[in-house]
């Protein structure tokens, strides 16, 4: 009997080890994610809200909305004039959507959303990136985080 109990306990820690990041379950939606600055800035921050939305008679889709604050003017980084939300699963698929500034002159809040994601996001990353609206060129990320950390 002791051998069976020892075996079951060992099997538990091998297959369902709570300290194993590979065994961690995907975030339960709805969830939110803090977007951290890529450069280490202490002022720039953002948040992403991720949840299922049913806007048509078809199956539900995933919605991502982003709210980013205290970002420098996009031109500070080079030939950029706006910010975009960007979500991607490496080497598979990506989504980009415009972020719009609020009217504050000094430091607007940038916000936007996308409502038509059909893929599973478990291995995805969500970012705020610089963008040149005239050429459609997407620049580097200024805020970023992994969807796995969504709570």
C-alpha positions in Angstrom: 0.0 0.0 0.0 2.8 2.4 0.9 4.4 1.7 -2.5 1.2 2.6 -4.4 0.8 5.9 -2.4 4.5 6.7 -3.0 4.0 6.0 -6.7 0.9 8.2 -7.0 2.6 11.1 -5.2 5.7 10.8 -7.4 3.5 10.6 -10.5 1.6 13.8 -9.4 4.8 15.8 -9.1 6.1 14.5 -12.4 2.9 15.2 -14.4 1.2 18.0 -12.5 4.1 19.8 -10.8 2.7 23.3 -9.9 6.2 24.8 -10.1 6.7 23.6 -13.7 5.9 26.6 -16.0 5.2 24.1 -18.9 2.3 22.7 -16.8 0.7 26.1 -16.1 -2.8 26.4 -17.6 -3.6 29.1 -20.1 -5.0 32.3 -18.6 -8.8 32.3 -18.0 -10.6 35.0 -19.9 -11.5 37.7 -19.2 -8.1 38.7 -18.0 -5.8 41.8 -17.9 -2.1 42.2 -18.6 0.2 45.0 -17.6 2.3 46.1 -20.5 5.8 46.9 -19.3 8.3 49.3 -21.0 10.8 47.6 -23.2 13.4 50.3 -22.5 13.2 50.2 -18.8 11.4 53.6 -18.5 9.6 54.0 -15.2 6.8 56.2 -16.5 5.5 54.4 -19.6 2.9 51.7 -18.8 0.0 50.1 -20.4 -2.7 47.6 -19.8 -4.4 45.1 -22.1 -7.9 43.6 -21.5 -8.5 40.3 -23.2 -11.9 38.6 -23.3 -14.3 36.7 -25.5 -16.9 38.8 -27.4 -19.8 37.7 -29.5 -20.6 40.5 -31.9 -22.1 38.4 -34.7 -24.2 35.2 -34.9 -21.1 33.2 -35.6 -18.8 31.9 -32.9 -17.2 34.2 -30.2 -14.0 35.9 -31.0 -11.2 37.3 -28.8 -11.1 41.0 -28.2 -7.9 42.8 -27.1 -8.1 46.4 -25.9 -5.0 48.5 -25.0 -4.7 51.6 -22.8 -1.2 53.1 -22.7 -0.1 56.2 -20.8 2.9 58.5 -20.4 4.4 57.5 -23.8 6.8 59.9 -25.4 5.7 61.5 -28.7 6.2 58.9 -31.4 8.6 61.3 -33.3 11.0 61.1 -30.4 12.0 57.7 -31.6 12.5 58.6 -35.3 10.3 58.7 -38.3 7.1 57.6 -36.5 3.8 59.5 -36.0 1.6 57.1 -34.1 1.3 54.0 -32.0 -0.3 50.7 -32.8 -1.4 47.7 -30.8 0.3 44.5 -32.0 -0.4 40.9 -30.9 1.4 37.9 -32.3 2.1 34.2 -32.1 5.7 33.9 -33.2 6.2 32.4 -36.7 2.4 31.9 -37.0 0.1 35.0 -37.1 -0.1 38.6 -36.0 -2.7 41.3 -35.6 -2.2 45.1 -35.6 -4.6 47.8 -34.8 -4.5 51.6 -34.4 -4.2 53.3 -31.1 -5.8 56.7 -30.9 -4.6 59.6 -28.6 -6.8 61.4 -26.2 -6.9 65.2 -26.6 -4.4 66.1 -23.8 -1.6 68.0 -25.4 1.3 67.1 -23.2 0.9 63.4 -22.6 -2.1 61.8 -24.2 -3.5 58.4 -23.3 -3.3 56.0 -26.3 -6.1 53.5 -26.7 -7.6 51.1 -29.2 -9.0 47.6 -29.7 -9.4 44.7 -32.1 -12.4 42.4 -31.8 -11.9 39.6 -34.4 -9.2 37.3 -33.2 -10.1 33.6 -33.8 -6.8 32.0 -32.8 -5.9 30.7 -29.4 -3.6 33.2 -27.7 -1.7 30.9 -25.2 1.7 31.5 -26.9 1.2 35.1 -27.9 2.7 38.4 -27.0 0.9 41.8 -26.8 2.7 45.0 -27.5 2.4 48.7 -28.2 4.6 49.6 -31.2 5.7 52.7 -33.0 4.2 53.2 -36.5 4.6 55.4 -39.5 1.0 55.9 -40.8 2.1 57.3 -44.1 4.2 54.3 -45.1 2.5 51.6 -43.0 5.8 50.8 -41.4 5.6 49.2 -38.0 8.4 50.1 -35.7 9.9 48.6 -32.5 7.9 47.8 -29.4 7.8 50.3 -26.5 5.5 48.3 -24.2 5.2 44.5 -24.2 4.3 41.4 -22.2 3.5 37.7 -22.7 -0.2 36.6 -22.7 0.7 33.8 -20.3 0.9 36.4 -17.6 -2.6 37.6 -18.1 -4.6 37.5 -14.9 
